[in-house]
């Protein structure tokens, strides 16, 4: 939670410190929790405008998420992919990824705006959508 709050406040140094502590503790937690921590790392990379690192971290998560059951985890992954596509001015991919995120939430009967609680670096609108 502290990492997410620091990212939301655009405090990358503080966020990195909290994330490092969380990653050290991640050894003893479930793979799904580790995925959440890695998605925090993606958000931190985005706050730092390190899109390349964010893309690499998302790619590392892709195989795990093929079998993930948490709809919010899946939605966050797709929203971060949408954010990266938007930054690359790829509106078609951004729109597709955002729709995948919303579909994951909808299938689990979770309100669409819940994604912005998990993805503090994501913006509610995507050009052309």
Backbone torsions as a table, in degrees:
resi	resn	phi	psi	omega
1	UNK	NA	-40.8	-178.5
2	UNK	-64.9	-35.7	177.7
3	UNK	-63.6	-47.2	-179.1
4	UNK	-61.6	-42.1	178.8
5	UNK	-63.2	-42.9	179.1
6	UNK	-65.8	-37.3	176.7
7	UNK	-64.2	-44.9	179.9
8	UNK	-59.6	-36.2	179.8
9	UNK	-82.4	1.7	-179.2
10	UNK	59.3	46.2	177.1
11	UNK	-114.9	76.5	-172.9
12	UNK	-62.3	-32.4	-179.4
13	UNK	-68.1	-46.2	178.4
14	UNK	-64.1	-43.2	179.3
15	UNK	-60.5	-42.1	-179.9
16	UNK	-63.0	-38.3	178.5
17	UNK	-64.4	-45.6	179.1
18	UNK	-66.1	-40.1	179.9
19	UNK	-63.7	-41.4	179.0
20	UNK	-60.1	-42.7	177.4
21	UNK	-63.1	-43.0	-179.9
22	UNK	-64.0	-39.6	-179.8
23	UNK	-66.3	-34.3	177.2
24	UNK	-66.4	-35.4	179.0
25	UNK	-78.7	-17.6	-174.0
26	UNK	-64.8	-16.9	-179.7
27	UNK	-59.7	-34.5	-174.4
28	UNK	-99.4	16.9	-178.4
29	UNK	-119.8	174.0	-176.6
30	UNK	-68.5	157.0	176.9
31	UNK	-58.1	-34.6	-179.9
32	UNK	-66.0	-40.4	177.0
33	UNK	-64.6	-39.9	177.4
34	UNK	-61.5	-37.3	178.3
35	UNK	-63.6	-41.6	177.0
36	UNK	-60.0	-42.0	179.7
37	UNK	-64.7	-40.5	179.1
38	UNK	-66.0	-34.7	177.2
39	UNK	-69.0	-28.3	171.4
40	UNK	-65.1	-39.5	178.1
41	UNK	-62.8	-36.9	176.9
42	UNK	-63.1	-45.2	179.6
43	UNK	-63.2	-39.0	177.7
44	UNK	-63.0	-42.6	177.4
45	UNK	-60.3	-39.2	178.9
46	UNK	-66.6	-40.0	177.1
47	UNK	-61.5	-35.1	179.1
48	UNK	-82.2	2.4	-176.8
49	UNK	59.7	31.5	176.8
50	UNK	-100.7	71.7	-176.3
51	UNK	-62.0	-34.5	179.6
52	UNK	-61.0	-47.6	179.7
53	UNK	-64.7	-41.3	178.8
54	UNK	-59.9	-43.5	179.2
55	UNK	-62.5	-42.3	178.8
56	UNK	-62.1	-43.8	-179.0
57	UNK	-66.1	-38.6	176.5
58	UNK	-64.2	-41.3	179.9
59	UNK	-61.9	-37.2	177.9
60	UNK	-63.6	-31.7	-178.0
61	UNK	-81.6	-23.9	-172.9
62	UNK	-50.2	-48.2	-179.0
63	UNK	-61.3	-38.1	179.4
64	UNK	-65.4	-40.1	-174.0
65	UNK	-72.4	-13.6	176.4
66	UNK	-60.4	-28.7	-178.2
67	UNK	-113.1	7.9	-178.1
68	UNK	-72.0	146.1	-178.5
69	UNK	-110.9	-12.2	-177.7
70	UNK	-79.0	112.6	-176.9
71	UNK	-63.8	-31.8	179.1
72	UNK	-71.3	-34.3	176.3
73	UNK	-64.4	-46.8	178.0
74	UNK	-62.3	-43.1	-179.7
75	UNK	-63.0	-42.1	179.5
76	UNK	-62.9	-44.0	177.6
77	UNK	-55.4	-49.1	-177.5
78	UNK	-68.7	-34.7	177.8
79	UNK	-68.1	-36.7	176.8
80	UNK	-67.9	-37.7	174.9
81	UNK	-63.4	-39.1	177.5
82	UNK	-64.0	-41.8	179.8
83	UNK	-62.7	-42.6	177.5
84	UNK	-63.9	-42.1	178.7
85	UNK	-63.9	-40.7	178.7
86	UNK	-61.5	-42.5	178.8
87	UNK	-63.9	-29.5	178.4
88	UNK	-87.2	4.8	-179.7
89	UNK	63.1	30.5	176.7
90	UNK	-101.4	82.1	-173.0
91	UNK	-67.3	-30.7	179.2
92	UNK	-65.3	-49.1	178.3
93	UNK	-64.8	-40.2	178.9
94	UNK	-59.2	-45.4	-179.8
95	UNK	-65.2	-42.3	179.5
96	UNK	-63.3	-45.5	-179.6
97	UNK	-66.1	-39.7	178.0
98	UNK	-63.0	-41.0	179.4
99	UNK	-64.5	-37.9	176.4
100	UNK	-61.7	-40.3	178.1
101	UNK	-62.8	-47.7	-179.1
102	UNK	-65.3	-36.8	177.8
103	UNK	-63.4	-40.5	179.0
104	UNK	-62.4	-42.1	178.8
105	UNK	-68.4	-44.7	-178.6
106	UNK	-60.3	-42.4	-179.4
107	UNK	-61.0	-28.9	179.7
108	UNK	-97.9	8.3	-179.6
109	UNK	57.8	42.2	176.6
110	UNK	-106.8	135.4	-179.6
111	UNK	-58.7	139.0	-176.6
112	UNK	-59.8	-34.1	-177.3
113	UNK	-72.5	-7.0	176.8
114	UNK	-61.4	-26.9	-177.7
115	UNK	-61.9	-30.8	-177.7
116	UNK	-77.9	-10.3	170.8
117	UNK	-77.9	-35.0	-178.4
118	UNK	-87.0	-32.9	-175.6
119	UNK	-112.4	86.6	-175.5
120	UNK	-76.2	-14.3	177.8
121	UNK	-93.2	-6.9	-179.1
122	UNK	-83.8	144.6	177.9
123	UNK	-104.1	144.7	-175.2
124	UNK	-62.6	-24.6	-177.0
125	UNK	-117.2	146.3	175.3
126	UNK	-120.9	128.2	-178.8
127	UNK	-50.8	134.0	178.5
128	UNK	83.7	2.9	-178.9
129	UNK	-129.6	NA	NA
